């Protein structure tokens, strides 16, 4: 049976790198801007995209082969030959 770590935090090693240098906690660990707010992300919900602008949703495509009697999901969209 495994034992539980019930010691106080001071009993364990301080956070460090593989070389032994101390690691500090940053206020914003991500690179770039503040990513704690949703307006900083490039998100898309359904057919609405933040960065796409006024582009229309692509509804055309190539009909794929070998779908049997399927009536939905038979169109291929994207950079296909």
Buried (B, 14 or more C-beta within 10 A) or exposed (E): EEEEEEEEEEEEEEEEEEEEEEEEEEEEEEEEEEEEEEEEEEEEEEEEEEEEEEEEEEEEEEEEEEEEEEEEEBEEEEEEE
